[in-house]
Each structure stands twice: as C-alpha cells, then as structure tokens.
Amino acid sequence: MPNTVLYHNPRCSKSRQAVAFLEQNNVQFEIHEYLKNPLTIDQLEQVFNALKNNHALIDAHAMIRKKETEYKQANLSNESTDGQVLTAIAKYPKLLERPILLVENNAAIGRPLENIEALVGD
C-alpha cells in the first residue's frame, strides 16, 4: 500500500468527511493533525510538489486559507511567492487548507471531496 497521509483538522467538517470517505473505502492512511504537529518547510515543500504533480497549474496560494487573520499577520498577498506562502504556513499552521491527502508523490486538496476520491481512485 502506498504511503498515504491525511493532513487533518478534526474541527473541520470537510476534513472529517475525508476521514469517513477513506475509512468507508478501506484506504489505509495515517492522520497528521497539522495544528498539533505543524509541518516543517521540507514537509510543506513535499506536499506542494505532490500537489503540483497532481494538478498542472497549482501554486502555493491554493494551499492557503486567505480568510484567516493569520493571512494578514503573515503579510501575504496575491503577489507573495510560493516560498513566502510556505514559510507563512510553517509559522501559522492554521493557514493550511484542509484536508490534504498525500499519496506518495501525488496529493489533493479535499475541497471538494471529489478531489480526494479521484486521487485514491487512480
């Protein structure tokens, strides 16, 4: 079975839906609660690269929750570089969009949940 990790926030309904979907479909996966155990820059780069592998035109802005107050605290904007975005997520883990499913070298953001369904269906 491939190395499969769900970056999960148990308070998020979409994230809970992803867990339920994976369990119902007998997908073996590890849960990483990123608010309790924030991702390092290296881990964020791995997730970012895996997202790019699965989506041809993605940039780091797709990984971020722009409506969080931490977005302004991090001085981010639409012009921020991928590196600046990843650094901000490392500093403010709440900024990470959720859920994200990582399956080896591919990943999908579970908004909508169909993105995760497509990833595990391949």
Secondary structure as the mmCIF struct_conf table of DSSP 4:
data_model
#
loop_
_struct_conf.conf_type_id
_struct_conf.id
_struct_conf.beg_label_comp_id
_struct_conf.beg_label_asym_id
_struct_conf.beg_label_seq_id
_struct_conf.end_label_comp_id
_struct_conf.end_label_asym_id
_struct_conf.end_label_seq_id
STRN STRN1 THR A 4 HIS A 8
TURN_TY1_P TURN_TY1_P1 PRO A 10 ARG A 11
HELX_RH_AL_P HELX_RH_AL_P1 SER A 13 GLN A 24
TURN_TY1_P TURN_TY1_P2 ASN A 25 ASN A 26
STRN STRN2 GLU A 30 GLU A 33
TURN_TY1_P TURN_TY1_P3 TYR A 34 LYS A 36
BEND BEND1 ASN A 37 ASN A 37
HELX_LH_PP_P HELX_LH_PP_P1 PRO A 38 THR A 40
HELX_RH_AL_P HELX_RH_AL_P2 ILE A 41 ASN A 54
BEND BEND2 HIS A 55 HIS A 55
TURN_TY1_P TURN_TY1_P4 ALA A 56 LEU A 57
HELX_RH_3T_P HELX_RH_3T_P1 ALA A 60 MET A 63
STRN STRN3 ILE A 64 ILE A 64
TURN_TY1_P TURN_TY1_P5 LYS A 66 LYS A 67
BEND BEND3 GLU A 68 GLU A 68
HELX_RH_AL_P HELX_RH_AL_P3 THR A 69 GLN A 73
TURN_TY1_P TURN_TY1_P6 ALA A 74 ASN A 75
TURN_TY1_P TURN_TY1_P7 ASN A 78 GLU A 79
HELX_RH_AL_P HELX_RH_AL_P4 ASP A 82 LYS A 91
HELX_RH_3T_P HELX_RH_3T_P2 PRO A 93 LEU A 95
STRN STRN4 LEU A 96 LEU A 96
BEND BEND4 ARG A 98 ARG A 98
STRN STRN5 ILE A 100 VAL A 103
TURN_TY1_P TURN_TY1_P8 GLU A 104 ASN A 105
STRN STRN6 ASN A 106 ILE A 109
BEND BEND5 ARG A 111 PRO A 112
TURN_TY1_P TURN_TY1_P9 LEU A 113 LEU A 113
HELX_RH_AL_P HELX_RH_AL_P5 GLU A 114 GLY A 121
#
